[in-house]
Amino acid sequence: MEDLIKALQILLKYGNPKYPTVCEHDILYIVGIDLKKISIEDINELENLGFNINIEESEIYSFKFGSA
């Protein structure tokens, strides 16, 4: 759970959407964050914490934290 909390704290620097997550087909998506604003350092840290970043598709998602 620590990795998820760390990731959310990083993402909080880039926005505070009212409904920041969607879980679909065992994938946790982060929504409402402009990926173009996220620093390279934070992208690398998010990836180390278990998130995938797809700039072209404007997606931040994780199989690690999805529903079971």
Summary of the structure (lengths in Angstrom):
residues: 68
radius of gyration: 10.9
end to end distance: 14.7
largest distance: 30.9
contacts: 171
relative contact order: 0.24
helix: 34%
strand: 22%
